[in-house]
Amino acid sequence: MTTSAEPLTSARPWGAGRLAPYPATVRRPHATVTIDPETQAGVYRDRFGHVVEMGKHGTSSATETSTTTNSDSAPDQGHDQDSQQDE
């Protein structure tokens, strides 16, 4: 409920000025993706059912270890990182 005698005015949403048309769409070479039960990899097929090669993608794993010293007052923190990339 409004306590003022002034009429409500509508405002343009702040993000409306940031909107832009969607970019042109690109037709992808595959129509479906299934999982191969033996390899657990995605199998891409075109609209005729033929397997489509989608390129090679590597896998990676990483770990991070946090270290803390002097935990009863102003702690001094650091961390270690390592990663492995399989192509």
ROSE-4610 file (N, C-alpha, C; in Angstrom, 1 decimal, always signed):
// ROSE-4610
residu = [M/M/M/T/T/T/T/T/T/S/S/S/A/A/A/E/E/E/P/P/P/L/L/L/T/T/T/S/S/S/A/A/A/R/R/R/P/P/P/W/W/W/G/G/G/A/A/A/G/G/G/R/R/R/L/L/L/A/A/A/P/P/P/Y/Y/Y/P/P/P/A/A/A/T/T/T/V/V/V/R/R/R/R/R/R/P/P/P/H/H/H/A/A/A/T/T/T/V/V/V/T/T/T/I/I/I/D/D/D/P/P/P/E/E/E/T/T/T/Q/Q/Q/A/A/A/G/G/G/V/V/V/Y/Y/Y/R/R/R/D/D/D/R/R/R/F/F/F/G/G/G/H/H/H/V/V/V/V/V/V/E/E/E/M/M/M/G/G/G/K/K/K/H/H/H/G/G/G/T/T/T/S/S/S/S/S/S/A/A/A/T/T/T/E/E/E/T/T/T/S/S/S/T/T/T/T/T/T/T/T/T/N/N/N/S/S/S/D/D/D/S/S/S/A/A/A/P/P/P/D/D/D/Q/Q/Q/G/G/G/H/H/H/D/D/D/Q/Q/Q/D/D/D/S/S/S/Q/Q/Q/Q/Q/Q/D/D/D/E/E/E]
num = [1/1/1/2/2/2/3/3/3/4/4/4/5/5/5/6/6/6/7/7/7/8/8/8/9/9/9/10/10/10/11/11/11/12/12/12/13/13/13/14/14/14/15/15/15/16/16/16/17/17/17/18/18/18/19/19/19/20/20/20/21/21/21/22/22/22/23/23/23/24/24/24/25/25/25/26/26/26/27/27/27/28/28/28/29/29/29/30/30/30/31/31/31/32/32/32/33/33/33/34/34/34/35/35/35/36/36/36/37/37/37/38/38/38/39/39/39/40/40/40/41/41/41/42/42/42/43/43/43/44/44/44/45/45/45/46/46/46/47/47/47/48/48/48/49/49/49/50/50/50/51/51/51/52/52/52/53/53/53/54/54/54/55/55/55/56/56/56/57/57/57/58/58/58/59/59/59/60/60/60/61/61/61/62/62/62/63/63/63/64/64/64/65/65/65/66/66/66/67/67/67/68/68/68/69/69/69/70/70/70/71/71/71/72/72/72/73/73/73/74/74/74/75/75/75/76/76/76/77/77/77/78/78/78/79/79/79/80/80/80/81/81/81/82/82/82/83/83/83/84/84/84/85/85/85/86/86/86/87/87/87]
x = [+0.8/+0.0/+0.9/+0.6/+1.4/+0.8/+1.7/+1.3/+1.4/+2.1/+2.2/+1.1/+0.8/-0.2/+0.3/+1.6/+2.2/+1.9/+1.6/+1.4/+2.7/+2.5/+3.7/+4.1/+5.4/+6.0/+6.8/+6.8/+7.5/+8.9/+9.9/+11.3/+11.8/+12.7/+13.3/+14.2/+14.2/+15.1/+16.6/+17.5/+18.8/+19.6/+19.3/+20.0/+19.5/+18.4/+17.8/+18.8/+19.6/+20.5/+21.7/+21.8/+22.9/+22.5/+21.2/+20.8/+21.3/+21.5/+21.9/+21.2/+21.1/+20.5/+21.3/+20.7/+21.4/+22.3/+23.5/+24.4/+23.8/+24.3/+23.8/+24.1/+23.1/+23.3/+24.2/+24.8/+25.7/+25.2/+25.1/+24.6/+25.7/+25.5/+26.5/+26.5/+27.6/+27.6/+27.0/+26.5/+25.9/+24.5/+23.7/+22.3/+22.0/+22.7/+22.5/+23.9/+23.9/+25.0/+24.6/+25.3/+25.1/+26.4/+26.3/+27.5/+27.8/+29.0/+29.5/+29.6/+28.9/+29.0/+30.3/+31.1/+32.4/+33.5/+33.5/+34.6/+34.1/+32.8/+32.2/+32.4/+32.7/+33.0/+31.7/+31.5/+30.4/+30.6/+29.5/+29.5/+28.5/+29.0/+28.3/+27.8/+26.6/+26.0/+25.3/+25.4/+24.7/+23.3/+22.5/+21.1/+20.8/+21.8/+21.7/+22.1/+22.7/+23.1/+24.6/+25.3/+26.7/+27.5/+28.6/+29.4/+30.2/+30.2/+30.9/+32.0/+33.2/+34.4/+34.3/+34.4/+34.3/+35.6/+36.7/+38.0/+38.4/+39.6/+40.1/+40.1/+39.7/+39.7/+40.5/+41.4/+42.2/+41.5/+42.0/+41.5/+42.5/+42.0/+43.0/+42.5/+43.5/+43.1/+44.1/+43.6/+44.4/+44.1/+45.1/+45.0/+45.5/+44.9/+45.4/+45.4/+46.5/+46.7/+46.8/+46.0/+46.0/+46.9/+47.7/+48.6/+48.3/+48.3/+48.0/+49.1/+49.6/+50.6/+50.0/+50.3/+49.9/+48.4/+47.7/+46.2/+45.5/+46.2/+45.6/+45.6/+46.3/+46.2/+46.1/+46.9/+46.8/+47.4/+46.6/+47.2/+47.9/+49.0/+49.7/+49.3/+48.6/+48.1/+48.9/+49.0/+49.5/+48.9/+49.3/+48.7/+49.7/+49.6/+50.3/+49.3/+49.7/+48.9/+49.7/+49.1/+49.7/+48.6/+48.9/+47.9/+48.6/+47.8/+48.2/+47.2/+47.8/+47.0/+47.3/+46.3/+46.4/+45.8/+46.6/+46.0/+45.7]
y = [-1.2/+0.0/+1.2/+2.2/+3.4/+4.5/+5.1/+6.2/+7.6/+7.6/+8.9/+9.1/+10.4/+10.7/+10.7/+10.5/+10.5/+9.2/+9.2/+8.0/+7.2/+5.9/+5.0/+5.1/+5.1/+5.2/+3.9/+3.4/+2.2/+2.7/+1.9/+2.1/+1.0/+1.4/+0.4/-0.5/-1.8/-2.7/-2.3/-2.3/-1.9/-2.7/-4.0/-4.9/-4.8/-4.1/-4.0/-3.4/-2.5/-1.8/-2.7/-3.8/-4.8/-5.9/-6.0/-7.0/-6.8/-7.9/-7.9/-9.1/-9.0/-10.1/-11.4/-12.5/-13.8/-13.9/-14.5/-14.7/-15.7/-15.7/-16.6/-18.0/-18.9/-20.3/-21.1/-22.1/-22.9/-24.3/-25.0/-26.4/-27.3/-28.1/-29.0/-30.3/-31.0/-32.2/-33.4/-33.3/-34.5/-34.2/-35.3/-35.2/-35.8/-36.9/-37.5/-37.8/-38.0/-38.4/-39.5/-40.6/-41.7/-42.1/-42.9/-43.3/-44.7/-45.0/-46.3/-47.0/-48.1/-48.7/-49.3/-49.7/-50.2/-49.2/-48.1/-47.1/-45.9/-45.8/-44.6/-43.3/-43.4/-42.2/-41.8/-40.6/-40.2/-40.6/-41.1/-41.5/-40.5/-39.7/-38.8/-39.4/-39.2/-39.8/-38.7/-38.7/-37.7/-38.2/-37.4/-37.7/-39.0/-39.6/-40.9/-42.1/-41.8/-42.8/-43.1/-42.4/-42.7/-42.0/-42.6/-42.1/-40.9/-39.8/-38.5/-38.3/-38.1/-37.8/-36.4/-36.2/-34.8/-34.3/-34.9/-34.5/-35.1/-35.0/-35.6/-34.6/-35.0/-34.2/-34.9/-34.2/-34.8/-34.8/-35.5/-35.4/-34.8/-34.3/-33.7/-34.0/-33.9/-34.1/-33.1/-32.6/-31.7/-31.9/-31.5/-31.6/-30.3/-29.9/-28.7/-29.0/-28.6/-28.9/-27.5/-27.3/-26.0/-26.2/-25.2/-25.3/-24.1/-24.4/-23.3/-23.4/-22.3/-22.3/-21.3/-21.5/-20.5/-20.4/-21.4/-21.4/-20.7/-20.4/-19.7/-18.2/-17.6/-16.1/-15.8/-14.9/-14.6/-15.7/-16.5/-17.6/-17.2/-17.9/-17.7/-18.9/-18.6/-19.7/-19.7/-20.9/-21.1/-22.3/-22.7/-23.9/-24.3/-25.6/-26.3/-26.8/-26.7/-27.2/-28.1/-29.1/-29.8/-30.3/-30.5/-31.0/-31.9/-32.7/-33.7/-33.5/-33.4/-33.3/-34.5/-35.2/-36.4/-36.0/-36.0/-35.6/-36.7]
z = [+0.0/+0.0/+0.0/-0.8/-1.0/+0.0/+0.7/+1.6/+1.0/-0.1/-0.8/-1.8/-2.1/-3.1/-4.5/-4.7/-6.0/-6.7/-8.0/-8.7/-8.9/-9.0/-9.2/-10.6/-10.8/-12.2/-12.4/-13.7/-14.0/-14.4/-14.1/-14.4/-15.3/-16.2/-17.1/-16.3/-16.4/-15.7/-16.0/-15.0/-15.2/-16.2/-16.4/-17.3/-18.7/-19.0/-20.3/-21.3/-20.9/-21.8/-22.2/-21.5/-21.7/-22.7/-23.0/-23.9/-25.3/-26.0/-27.4/-28.1/-29.4/-30.1/-30.0/-30.0/-30.0/-31.2/-31.0/-32.2/-33.2/-34.3/-35.4/-34.8/-35.1/-34.7/-35.6/-35.0/-35.8/-35.8/-36.9/-36.9/-36.5/-35.5/-35.0/-35.8/-36.0/-36.8/-36.2/-34.9/-34.3/-34.0/-33.9/-33.5/-32.2/-31.8/-30.5/-29.9/-28.6/-27.8/-26.9/-26.9/-26.0/-25.3/-24.2/-23.5/-23.9/-24.3/-24.5/-23.2/-22.9/-21.6/-21.2/-22.2/-21.9/-21.6/-22.4/-22.3/-21.4/-21.2/-20.5/-21.3/-22.5/-23.3/-24.1/-24.5/-25.3/-26.7/-27.3/-28.7/-29.4/-30.3/-31.1/-32.4/-32.7/-34.0/-34.8/-36.1/-36.9/-37.1/-37.9/-38.0/-38.7/-39.4/-40.1/-39.2/-38.0/-37.1/-37.2/-38.1/-38.2/-37.1/-36.6/-35.6/-36.1/-35.4/-35.8/-34.8/-35.3/-34.5/-34.0/-32.7/-32.2/-31.7/-32.0/-31.6/-30.3/-29.9/-28.7/-27.6/-26.4/-25.2/-24.1/-23.5/-22.4/-21.1/-20.1/-18.8/-17.9/-16.8/-15.8/-14.4/-13.5/-12.1/-11.3/-10.2/-9.4/-7.9/-7.1/-5.7/-5.1/-4.0/-3.3/-1.8/-1.2/+0.3/+1.0/+1.9/+2.7/+3.9/+4.2/+5.4/+6.3/+7.6/+8.6/+9.7/+10.1/+11.2/+12.2/+13.5/+14.5/+14.6/+14.8/+14.7/+15.8/+16.9/+18.1/+18.0/+17.1/+17.0/+15.5/+14.9/+13.5/+12.7/+12.1/+11.3/+10.0/+9.7/+8.5/+7.6/+6.5/+5.7/+4.4/+3.8/+2.5/+1.9/+0.7/+0.0/-1.0/-1.3/-2.4/-3.4/-4.7/-5.8/-6.7/-7.3/-8.3/-9.3/-10.5/-11.5/-12.5/-13.1/-14.1/-15.3/-16.5/-17.7/-18.6/-19.0/-19.9/-21.3/-22.3/-23.6/-24.5]
